[in-house]
């Protein structure tokens, strides 16, 4: 367990900005700068309130603000602990690797499997091939700042057979697909939620039954041909989807 971490906060008591908000923003900035790292524990609320010269309700409100943003988590028997902020991902045709890179989340990948398999009926229908035809099947765990974020299953047509585990551990899948001359143009995507199975909980470092977001995507290239079936699950406390809704 990581050691208890002291936090330096400077308050401007003459400012119209509420004190709890000042505390929350300074702790958030320390997390963004890497001064507070995932897994580190903060002093307990009583000690922090005394350290900052605040009432406990004011300090508690600051902590609750950061818990709601996914930057801190309260764990029974452990205390208040730093975690990753939520990745707020736009619902658009982009790869998780690229989105993590843009948000400075230091993506990395643990490849569980990568190889040719016979397509079952569902995979064959999604990719426009007959059941039993060979397709490339990939399973990976995507990490952000060395913490597991998502389990990703992908199936690709056989012309991507040369994609290797080594390549996937270093580069994003869409980057590799673009290197094959494929231009992803449109996708049908469905978002849902499930409770973590024992194997999912183990890979993501969460409790069995913890809430997970799901996403299933079929991607088409600029000729209209299906080039990817993706079925992914994400840790709900660290991940959100963002979309814009327009009235008619």
N, C-alpha and C positions, 0 to 999 in steps of 0.2 A: 504494500500500500504506500502511495506517495506521501511524503512528509507534509505536515501542515505548512501552508504558505502565508506569509504576511503580505498584505496589500498596502501600497502607499497611495493615499487619496488626499488631495488638497481641495478643501471646500471654500467657496466664496459665500459667506453668510449674508453679504449685502446684496447678492444677486437675486433677481426675481425668479431665477430658475430654481425649482424645488430641490431641496437637499438630496432627497432620495434619487432624483434624476441625475444630479451631478455624480453621486456615488456610482450609479449604474453605468453611466457613460464612461467613467474613468476605468472601471473594472473591465468593461467591454473593450476599451482601447488597449489595455494591458494584454488582454487575450489576443487581440488582432496583431499586436506587435510581437507576440511570442514570449512575452515576459511571464505570462501564466499559461502553462501547458496542459493539454488534456491529461486527466488523471490526477492532477494536483488538487489537494484539498485546501479550502480556505479555513481560517480561524472560525470558531463557532460564533454565532450571532451576538452573543453577549459580549465576547471579547472584541469583536469588530465594532459594535456600537460604542463601547468604552473607548476604543482606539480612535474613532472618528469624532467622538463627542456628540453622539446622536442618541435619540431614543430608540428602543428596540423596535417599535412599530415602524419608524422611518427606515431603519436598516433593513427590516424584514421586507418592506415594500420594494427596496432596491434589489434585493436578492430575488424576489418574486418576478420582477421585471426581467431579469436575466434568465431565470428558469423558463419563463414563457417564451423567450427568444431562442431557447435551446443552447444557451452558452454555459449554463450551470445546471446541475441536477442535484437533488437532495436524495441521499440514500440512507435508509435506516441502519444505524450502527456504524456508518462511515462519516456522515456529515455532508457538507456542501462541496461539490467536486466540479472541476472544470471539464467541460465536454466540448465537442465541436459545435459551432453555430450551424443552424439549419442551412442546407443548400436549397435555395429558393429557385427552382428550375423552371424556366418558361416552357410551356407546352409547344414545342416547335421541333422541326426535324434536325436535331443535333445529337451528338454523342455525349454520354455522361463524362467520358474522359476529357473532351474538349471543354465542357461546362465547368468541370472541376479545375482545369488548368486556368481558365479565364478568371475564376473566383479565388485563385491563389490557394487552393486546397491541397496541393501536392498529391495528385493522384498516383496510385500504384495498383498493380494487379497481381493476384495470385491465381494462376491458371490451374484449374482442377482437372480438366480434360479437354482435348482438342483432337478430333479425328473423324474419319469417314464412318458413317453408320447408314443403315437402311431406313429410309423415311417411313414413318407410320402414316396412317391415313390423314390425321390432322396436319402434320408437317407437310405431307405431299400436297394436300389441298391448298395450304397457305403459299407454298412455293411453286405451285403449278406443275408438279411432277407426279408420277404414279407412285403409289405406295410400294415400298421395296426398292425404289431407286436410291442410289447413293447420294447423300448430302453431307456437308460438313457440320458437325455438332460441336459446340463450344460451351464449356461451363467455366465461369470465372467468379472470383470474389473481387469486387472493386473496393479499394481502400482510399480514404482521404486523410492525409496527415497520419498515416500508418494505423488508422482505425477502420474496421470493416464498415462499409456503408450499404453495399448491395450485393446480391447474388444474381448473376446474369447468365441466362441460357439463350444461346443463339443458334439458329440453323440457317445455313447458306447453301445455294446451289453448288453442284459439284465443281464448277469452274473456279471456285475459290479454294480448292483442295490444297494449294501450296501455302496457305496461311499456316504458320507454325505457332506452337506454344511460346517459343522464344520471342517471336515477333510480337505476339499479343502481350507479353509481359513488359514490353518496352513502348508500345504504341497503341493508340486507340483503334478499335475495330473499324470505324468509319474511315479513318486515315488509311488503313491498310486496303480497304475496299476501293477507295479513291485511287490508290496506287495501281489497281487493276484496270483503271480506266472507267470505273462505274460512277455514274453521277446520280446520287439519291435525289429524287424529286418530290415525292409525296409519300405519306404513310397514313394508314388507318391505325388508330391507337385507342386502347381501352384502359381506364384506370380504375382500380378497385382496392380492396383491403382484405386481409386474411389474418388469422392468428398463426404465429410461428410454430412450425413443426419442430420436433426434436433436432433434426438435422439442420434446419435453417437456423434455429436458435444457437446451435454450436458454431456454425460458420460465421454468424453475425455477432456473437458475443452478447446475446440477449436471453431473457428467460423464455422457456417454452410457453407458448400462448401469447407472447407479447404482440402488439399490433404491428403489422407490416403493410406498407403500401405495395400495390402490385401494378405492373404495367405490361400490357401485351401489345406488340406493334408488328404490323406487316408493312414493309417498306418497298417502294417501287422505284425503278430507275426512270430516266427520261424517255424511255421507249414504252413505259407502262408495264414492264416485266417485273415480277416480284423478285427481290434480291435478298431479303432478310425476313426471318421470323424471330422476334425477340420476346422472351418471357422473363421478366425481372421482378425481384422483390427488394424493397428498400426499408431500412430502419425508420419507422415513422417519426421518431423524436428528432431525427437529424435531416429530414428530407420533406420538402413540399413541392407540389406542382403549381405553377402560376399560369393563368390564362386570362385573356381579355374577352369579355362578353359584350356584344353589341346589340342594342335593341332594334326591333324592326319597325 
